[in-house]
Each structure stands twice: as C-alpha cells, then as structure tokens.
Amino acid sequence: MDSPLESSENKCSPADTLILAKRNPLWTFDLQSSKVISLRWFKPLFVVIYYSNSRNFIQRPRSIWKPWEINVNEITRFSDFPLSKKTLKGLQEAQYRLVTEIQKQTIGLALQGKDVLGAAKTGSGKTLAFLVPVLEALYRLQWTSTDGLGVLIISPTRELAYQTFEVLRKVGKNHDFSAGLIIGGKDLKHEAERINNINILVCTPGRLLQHMDETVSFHATDLQMLVLDEADRILDMGFADTMNAIIENLPKKRQTLLFSATQTKSVKDLARLSLKDPEYVWVHEKAKYSTPATLEQNYIVCELQQKISVLYSFLRSHLKKKSIVFFSSCKEVQYLYRVFCRLRPGISILALHGRQQQMRRMEVYNEFVRKRAAVLFATDIAARGLDFPAVNWVLQFDCPEDANTYIHRAGRTARYKEDGEALLILLPSEKAMVQQLLQKKVPVKEIKINPEKLIDVQKKLESFLAQDQDLKERAQRCFVSYIRSVYLMKDKEVFDVSKLPIPEYALSLGLAVAPRIRFLQKMQKQPTKELVMSQADKVIEPRAPSLTNDEVEEFRAYFNEKMSILQKGGKRLEGTEHRLDNDTDDEEQDEEEDNEEEMEEKLAKAKGSQAPSLPNTSEAQKIKEVPTQFLDRDEEEEDADFLKVKRHNVFGLDLKEEKTLQKKEPSKSSIKKKVTKVAEAKKVMKRNFKVNKKITFTDEGELVQQWPQMQKSAIKDAEEDDDTGGINLDKAKERLEEEDKFDKEEYRKKIKAKHREKRLKEREARREANKRQAKAKDEEEAFLDWSDDDDDGFDPSTLPDPDKYRSSEDSDSEDMENKISDTKKQQGMKKRNNSDVEDVGPSSRNRKKAKWDTLEPLDTGLSLAEDEELVLHLLRSQS
Ligand SMILES: Nc1ncnc2c1ncn2[C@@H]1O[C@H](COP(=O)(O)OP(=O)(O)OP(=O)(O)O)[C@@H](O)[C@H]1O
C-alpha cells in the first residue's frame, strides 16, 4: 500500500492534504478546515471519507465505497454544502443564506465534478448555481494566479457578462483568485496584456475567440471548468460555430456547466457536444407554469396605430413604477426614446440598445439599476439574464419572436420571490401568439384598454416632426425597421406583414406619408409568382412570401456566403462579437462612425491576411454587399438585414443544406453592389485624383489659390518634395511643429496689433474728453466775462452785429476772415484755436469767441497737432 494515509494512521493534517492534493487533483477538500468535500478514487483500493464530527480521515476498502451523495432534501442553506469558509463568508456578506431550488439541485452535483445542464425559471438564482462551484473548484485545487486560466464563463451579451462578473466579485471577494471581464468594446491589446493572469474569465464568445486567435500568449490548456450561461441564447445569436471553435481550443478533460431558463433543441445539441454524461436538472419541468408564480401576465389587443398612445397612457398612469419596455428594433428605441423625452410623461426615460457605445450601455444599465422609478426602452439585449432590482412592469411593445423570448423578457420582473407584472401588446393579426404562450405554460389573460384613459399623442408627434428634420428621419427609419422586422419574422402564423395598416402606422409615428419600402412594393407586385415558388420549392420554403425564386437563390447565396465568411474567420476579427451581439435586435451594427471604421479595419485586416481562416478581399467586401431589394435606405441596414436573416434562418435551411450551399459561388450579376461613401472616397484616394482648384491672379499677376483653402505656413510644403511615397511620420511631426510655431507667431502679432489699436483709441477718447472739458471751461469764462456787463445774464442783442463788424474790416482781411471762418466750420473749430486767431483783431476777441462758440465743433478727422498745424499755416499765409 503506498497511500500516504497509511502513514498518517487515518489522520490527515492540512500539510498532508496539500501533498495529497498536489499528487491527486481529483481529490477535493477544503485546505483550511482539512475537510474533504468530495470523494474520488484515491488509489484503486481505497477511498477517503471525511466524517464531519471528527477530523479523522478514514480509509475504506473500495468494495464498500459509495459515491459521495448529497441528500438534496436536507439542504436548505448554503452552509449545508461542504463549501470553503471563504465562499460561505462571501455568500453571507452578500445576504445569500438560503438556497433556491436550482442551487439546491445543481451545486451538489457540480461540487462532485459532474457536468450539469441546468434549467430553471427566470430569476430563480442560476447565477449562484454556477458561481459557487466555480469558486470551490479552484479553491480546492489551490489555484493561484500563476496557474493561469482555470474557469471560463461565457455569456451571450456584454451586459449579462458584466452582471455575472459583478456577482462573482461580490461572492468571491474573500478568495485570492484573479477574475477578468473580457467583452469587447475595449482595447484588445490592453486585455491581451492582462489575460494571462486571469484565473476566472467572464466573457462573450466572439471576444474570447478573438483572443484565442490573436493573443499569442493566451491559452486554456489548464482549464478546469467551462460555464455556458444562457446557452440557448448564445446559439440563437449565431455563435454556434464560434462556440465550436472555442470548445475545440479547450482541454477535453474539464467540467462543463450549462444553464438557461429555456431549453431548445440546439442547446441539447450543444450539450451533446460539450458535456460528458451530464446531469439534467430541470427544476420546474413539472411546474404548472414556466414563468414565476409571482408574475402576473396580461395582454391587450390593439391596432398598430394605437400603440404609441397606449404606451404614453400607460406611462402616465405608472409614474412611480420601474418599467422596462421591449421593442423589436433599435431604430424604434432610438426614435421613440427621443419622442417620449419630448412628450415629457413625467418619469425619467432611459434607452438601452446595441447601437450605443459600450460605455453608454454600462452607464444606462447602472443608472436604471439605481433608479427607483424609471422606464427603460430596450431591445432584446436586455431580455436575457439581466437582474435589474425591483422592476414592477415589463411591457412588450412589440410581439416577441417566440414564446421563449416572451418568457425571458417578462422574466425581468418578479425575480426571486418578488412580485411583478407583464403586459404584452398584440396586434389583431398577432393573436396566435397567445396560443403559443399557453402551450409553453405561460398563463396570460386578456385585458382591455380603457378608451377614456387613452391619450392620443399623434398630433404632438406630427408637430415635433414638422419642426425637426432629424427626428423625421428617425421616424422614417423606425417605420422601415419595424415593418422589416415583421417581414423577417420566422413565424408567419403570427407575423404577417400584409396585414399591417401601413399608412395608419406612418401617421401614428407623426409621418404624413409612409416611406417607400421596396420589399413591400415587390411583394405586392408579385403575389402569384411567390405562390408558384412556394409550391415548387418546398425544401427551401422562404418565409418572406414576396420573394421570387431568383431572389431566394440570390439571397440564399449571399446569406450562406456571409455566414461562411463570418464563421470561417470574419467573425474572428475584432469587434465582430459586438455586431453579432447586436444582431439580436436588428439594430446590431453600429450606426456610429467609429464602428463603420471598425468594419473597414476588419476588411483591411482580412485583405492583408493570407491565413486561410480569414476571408479574402472579395469575400470581405461582400460582407457589405447585399442584394438591393433587401435594402431600404442605408448601409447600416444592409447589415441589419443580414443579421436579422441569420438570426431567424429565414429559409429554414438545415446545416447540411447550408454546407452545400456555401460551396456555391453566387453569380456576380446576382449581387449588386451598393456604393458607399467610404468606398467612393477610397476609390478616389486609390486613383490619386486631385481635387479641382480655383485659382485667381492679383493685379501684380501673383497667383492665388482660392479653393481648397491653403493654410498659410512658414514651411514650404515638405511633403510635396518628399517623393518617397507613404507618410514619414517623423517628418510630418516636425513639419506640424514648425507650422505650429509659425501659427503662434502670427497669432501673437495679431494680438499685438489689436492691443495697439485699442490703446490708440483710448488715447483719442481721452483727448476728446479733455477737449470737451476745456471747451466747457472756456464757455464758463465767456459767461463770466459777459456777466461783468450784465449781471442778469447774457443778452445776445447787446453784441455788435457781426456783419457790421465784418464790413468794417478791410477787404483783404475779410477774405481771410471768410477763409478762416469757412475752414473752422469745416474743421469743427475748437475753442482753443481762438487764441490762434487773436491776432486778427484784439478788439474782436470776445465777440469772435462768442460767435465761434455757438458753432457746432466739427470733427476734422485730424489730430490736434494737425489741426494746429493747419491753422498756423493759414495764419502764416494771411500775414
Ligand atoms: N439564494 C439566494 N438568496 C437570495 N437571493 C438570491 C439567491 N439566489 C439568487 N438570488 C437573487 O435572485 C435574483 C435572480 O437571480 P439570478 O439573476 O441568478 O436569476 P437567473 O435564474 O439567472 O435569472 P435569468 O434566467 O433571468 O437569468 C438576483 O437578484 C439574486 O441576487
């Protein structure tokens, strides 16, 4: 017998257990308490059993070994599980004591190292059901940061990954493991530098695969556990191949846990692929309802054109509540969010959708968590797993694509023993959904709208749009986006685009005229063709009834090709995950320019790479090429079409068929290119076109370029001289610095000139003020002089007649006098100048003064010195 236990006489100290753990990692125990938590075969002949009332380890012969089992019925608290103190402390500090049903049934199995496929209603505590085993698994192995990646947790959306990460931080805070969140939308390089030190990695699939492909030092060879949260959603979102690729990169010997509130066939397929002898735990399988018992669920049927008014009226009557409103597309959220903000219903409104930048998404998420009363307009990115506290209402403004989506959306309320209400708005044509819900054990009841409480907001919307062109465009996009989402829905029993009241819907959005929708026009034109096709081609069976055979072929080729590009390698490019993430909501390609650039970058990368897994240029180009009949307006929508179609598998292709179709090359003529501005600009740059210049000449014959405007610079255009091709960054930098200096110098000069001008003006103003003062003083003097003659004041009649006076002068002097008088008049003669004309006749001094003083001083426009000069000159010429 070579068991170490023999030498310890059935006793085991912590040091011994450490040695044992190192020698046999299958053996699991808590080193702190020396407590064996699960039993495995230690040596062929012995197993070790720990009795909780003693610290002895007892060897039993194999013959009497029984698998370690937990009696589930005896477990009510987390502390009933053999958990480490650190985990228990973390749970207690986060106020988790009693276990929920799914936790009760799965934690024990997972602690024994079994693969588990767990399903339970929304809000039933699945997150802890896998986080507790995650912590314990690494703890028992005494995992340290130097051991690298031990656990991978994959979530379908960034928000859910973020939330899981937060719970992990909370309950695992007493452990020493490092945990990381890798969800895209952040700097890949920054992540790559840190990823190797992470023990528990919470991530979204696309970003993870990207690191697997691109981060040289990243590996998962020692991975102990893989967790797939909301596994069905991961697959729905088109991550099946990504998942396969990830799983291929993981060691075969590992434990796998897979959780979701709903189970689909694809999850079972995934389970078959990734789980080994799994334990299926479906805690609510036999429950009467598949939704929480505390959730009250109703639906109303109303016309499409009434929906906005219904929503407004609903919000007006729930101002103190916390609600989430689900829409089918991002553009609807964008438009209605803006409109509702303007309508001011009296409650704060937030919007969450995939077109927002990651930071904004996080902000909105946190803000909504914090608020007591608010309404969140969201797409289905918020439908799964998100645990907003105390949500009172979930309103499904647009019918969900299927019963599972309904369950997840509605499950954002009534979580963990809380109450909640869900309201589904259905169009008369969507009533078939009720049956599907009932089949899925969702108890929904019809309620009616109280017409008296309905507030019509259509007129207000019309006036908003009349004033705001941008809003009008958003309304148009919202319109097209909604119609398209209905058109592309898989379930034609529920979603029938031909039954939608199109013009009325446009009016209800505030639009006077319904925007043109090409696919609808086609559909209306070709109803018979479609009928023939659907009968002839039962295998393909397009869901969109308007398509002709050619169109089907064309789109199918495009679809498969795009799928294959993404699956082969396109999806491995940076940020693709974000797009796929987003595709859930049709919105899911980013409108923002940076994402446009991101896409361009991806294409450039794909171009540059020779790796077979990456798409070649033409393939990559085709990511953006969509048959035109599927386009409504802009490039963003091309992607939206693609992603939506991918999600819904419009043609109902099975995998086999897809594969054969992938080999088919779509005929070139079948794929019409939509020329984008970016593509145009690139073409122009490639061909080295020079833009037109407008050149004029100055009078001196100097050449002046008028357009494009030239920046003045002290530096000669060095780049033009530099013919080496490409951009010399260092030189460019130098040149910019030089130009910078030059600009600063110019700026300084201008400022100086301005100051000088200001100073001169001030001086001038001072002079003026002085002059006015002097004038006032002279006037005073004059009055004083006259006051000597007459105490009662100045009597002009006492003055000698100026004409008489003038006639008494000799003719020469009269001419001169006239000259002076005229000049003075013209120049706005100043009083001070009186002294200058004293010589004209001493006896006339006061009289002249009085006469001139009555003149309005004129502004000569000359300076004082110049005025004086002029007068002197005149006097000189007179003498
Ligand atoms: N044992 C527990 N004791 C108290 N609260 C718990 C317990 N387990 C979970 N909760 C709380 O219940 C809520 C729902 O938990 P969780 O998000 O894990 O549910 P879920 O089953 O994953 O839901 P979904 O299917 O919607 O993702 C959370 O607020 C969580 O804090």
The ligand as an ORCA input file, in Angstrom:
! r2SCAN-3c Opt
* xyz 0 1
  N     -30.036     32.094     -2.595
  C     -30.453     33.292     -2.812
  N     -30.879     34.063     -1.823
  C     -31.324     35.310     -2.045
  N     -31.381     35.868     -3.247
  C     -30.967     35.148     -4.294
  C     -30.482     33.830     -4.129
  N     -30.127     33.384     -5.343
  C     -30.371     34.364     -6.209
  N     -30.873     35.415     -5.584
  C     -31.292     36.675     -6.205
  O     -32.285     36.371     -7.163
  C     -32.191     37.227     -8.270
  C     -32.183     36.410     -9.544
  O     -31.017     35.651     -9.610
  P     -30.330     35.296    -10.999
  O     -30.055     36.511    -11.752
  O     -29.217     34.400    -10.717
  O     -31.513     34.526    -11.693
  P     -31.480     33.670    -13.020
  O     -32.141     32.401    -12.743
  O     -30.117     33.636    -13.570
  O     -32.437     34.534    -13.939
  P     -32.438     34.625    -15.524
  O     -32.949     33.351    -16.061
  O     -33.355     35.743    -15.794
  O     -31.060     34.885    -15.920
  C     -30.944     38.037     -8.074
  O     -31.293     39.317     -7.645
  C     -30.182     37.330     -6.993
  O     -29.462     38.218     -6.196
*
